[in-house]
Amino acid sequence: MPSRRLSAVALRHVAFEDLGLLSAVLDQAGWAVSYCEAPADDLTDPVIEKADLLIVLGGPIGAYEDNRYPFLGKELALLERRLARDRPTLGICLGCQLMARALGARVFPGLTKEIGWGRVDLTDEGRASSLSPLAEEDAEVLHWHGDTFDLPDKAIRLASNAAYENQAFAFGKSGLGVQFHLEADSRQLEEWYVGHAVELMAAQVSIDGLRKKVAALEQRLPSQAGRIFTEWLRPLAIGRESVSRRSVRRPPAAVSADCTR
């Protein structure tokens, strides 16, 4: 009997901020991927709770705005449970900040809005992690945030830059938060330029400048994302397959309609 495909659920906050380049990496590694729309879907659905991997994507709201966006309370509770059990969890931008808050750290507005392509500086731990390709001379990532966070207790800082001390962290054996974007490509970003038009205008960021920069990086970005995410996913897959072999065999739960869009 063929082994069960490992399940990955992506929590999406706005439709155009999706898995991007990470989608192909997951597919090639054999993961079964579904989306849940965080503002509208039931975040207590067992499909999410029991997923082998949870990916929390970005979005244009603050991780501290649960009074304005009540669904954030359920999302934070979900993250608290997963991280307490060291279940594989990846947070990107807002997702990284939500992970930090779920771990008890402060998330707050930063001193500067960081939008555009640039480098990050890896710590010694970062150089020894799956993020190591970012130490290469021509490596750049997409920054697109105005908030930041304090490093959670027991988390390990992996990256920083001149603007923000905390750009990426690891927690436990299978938690990774990155405040920047490794998954974005030129096609996906065309939707961002429309969806974030008001923010870009307010920040006086040139869309043409962003287009030119991503065009210059376009050949590198898929390889960079592939190397980083493949390396990060590999031990997760081995670990989850080992758990599955030790577990009592049960029929896989049906995926709910809410979590397959």
N, C-alpha and C positions, 0 to 999 in steps of 0.2 A: 504494500500500500504506500503511495507517495506521501511524503511528509507534508504537513500543513504549511501553507505559505504564512509567513509572519505578517502580522497586521500593523499598519501604520495609519493613524488618524491625524489629519491636519485640521487644526482649529483656525478658521479663517474669519477675519474681522471685517474686511471689505473684499468684494469679489475680485478686484484686479490685483490684490497682493496674494498671490498663490505660491505654489511650490517652485515655480520657475524651473531653473536648471536642476534642482534637487529631484524633480519628478522623474527624469530619465535615470538618475543614479539609483533611485529606489526601485524602479522597474527592472533595471539591469541586474540588481542584486536580488530580485525575486520577491520583493515585498508587495503585499496587497494593500493598496492605498485607497482611503476614502476621505472625503471632506465633511466637516461639520461647520455650519455657519454659527459662530459663537454667539452673536446677538439674538438669534432666533431659535436655534435648536435646543433640545433638552440636553444640558450638559451633565445630567445624572444618568444618561443612557449607558447601560453596561457595555455597549460596544466601545464607547470612549474609555470607560473606566478600566476595561480589561485589555485594551490594545497593547500589543507588544512594544509599540513606540508611539508617543504623543509628540506632535510637532505644533508649536504655538507660533503662529505667523504674526506679521506686523499689522499696524493700523494707526490711524491718525488721532488717537485718543490717549489719555494718560492712564497709567496703571493704577493711579490713586483716585480716579473719577468714578468710583462705584456708586456714589450718591446720584450721579447723573446717568450712569449706565448700570443698572442693578445686576445685569447678567455677569458683571465682573466679579461679584461676590461668589457666584457659583464656580466661575472659572478659577478663581484663587483657591477655593476649597478643593477643587479637583487637583490642582497643582500641589497643594499641601500634602494631600494623600499620596500622590505618586512619588513625590520627592522623599517623603518620610519612609517609603518602602524601597527607595532606590530603583524605581522603575524607569526605563529609558525615556528621557524627555529632552527635547531640543526646543529652545526658545530663540526666536529671531526678532530683533529690534524690540517692539512692544512685548513680544513673547519673552524675551530675555528679561525685561523689566518686570513683567508679571512673575517670572520665576524668582527674581530677587525679592519682590515683595512677599511672595508666598513663603519664602525662607526667613521672613522677619526683618528684611532690610528696608531702608527708606528709599522711596522713589520720588523724585522731585524735579521741577523745571531747572534746566541747566542754565549756565551763564550765556551760552551762545547756541544758536541753531546751526547744526552741522548737516549740510546738504551738499553732496558732491563726492567725487572719487578721491581717494587718498590712501596713505599707508597707515598701518598700525605697527606698534612696537611690541614684539612678543617678549614675555618674561622667559626666564629659563624653563619654567614649566610649560609655557606656551610653545617653545621651540621643541620640546620633547613630546608634544601632543599632536593630534591630527591637524592642527592649524599650522604646522611647520612650513608648508609651502608659502605662507605669508611672509616669511623671513627673506624670501628671494628678492633680488634687487628690483625687478619689474612688477612685483605683486602689489595690487591695489584692491581696495574694497569700496563698496558704495555706502556712504554714511547718509542717513536720512532721519534725523531725530532732533528734538529739542530738549527732551527729558534725559535724566541719567539716574544713577542709583549708587548706594553704598554697597560695598562688597559684603555679601552675607557671611555670617559666622560659618566656619568650616568650609567655605568655598575657597577655591584657588584661583587667583587672578591669572589670566592667560595673555591678555593684551591690553594695551593702553595707547594713548597718543597725546599730543600736546594739549588738545582741547579737553579730553576726559580721561581720568585715571582708570576708570573701569570700562573696558570695551568688550571683554569676554571673560567668562569664568567657567570652571568645572565644579561640579558638586557630586560627591560620592563617586561611584564607579561608572555611572551612566547618565549624568546630567550635564548638559552643555548649553550655555547661554551666550549668544553673540549679539551685540547691540548694532552691528553693521549687517549689510546684506551681501551674502555670497551667491545667492540664488538668482539674482536679477540679471536679465539679458536685454538686448536692445529691443526686441519685439515686445516683451512684457513692459518695459519702461515707457513705451509709447502710451500705454494705458495709464501709467502713473502720472505722466505729464498732464493728462486731462483730469484725472481724479484729484490730483493735488494742485490744480492750477492756481487756486486762491492762495495757498500756502507759498508756492513758488513766487508768485507776484509780490506777496507781502515781504518775503525774504530777499527779494531782488536777485533771484537766482535765474540765470539765463538757461532756458530750455535748449537753445541752440548749442550752448557750451556743453551741456550735459550730453547731448547727442554726439557731438564731436569726440568727446572723451570716451564714451562707450564704444564708438566706432573704432577708436584706436586700440581698445582693449579687447575687442570682440573675439579675436582668435584665441586669446589666453583664457577668457572667463570660463568656458565649459570645462576645460582641462583642470583649471584651478579648483572649481567647485567639485569636479569629479574626484580628484585626488583627496581633497579634504573630507568630503562626506563619505566616500568609500572606505577610507581608513577609519573614520569614526564609527561607521555602521558595522564593520567586520566583527569586532568583539561582541557587539550587541546581538548579532545573529547567532554567533556561536553560543553565547550564554543562554539565549531564549530557547534554542534548539535543545540544549542540554537539559533545561528545566522541563521542556515538553516530553523528553524521553523518560524522565523520572516521574512524570505525573500520570495519574490514571487517565486512560483514553476516554474522552467524551466527544460526542458529536459537536462540531463547531457551531457557535451561536449564529443565528441569522443576523445579517446586517440590516439595521432598520433603514427605512426609506429616508429618514431625516438626515442620515449620515453618509449618504452616497452621492450627494450632488457635486 
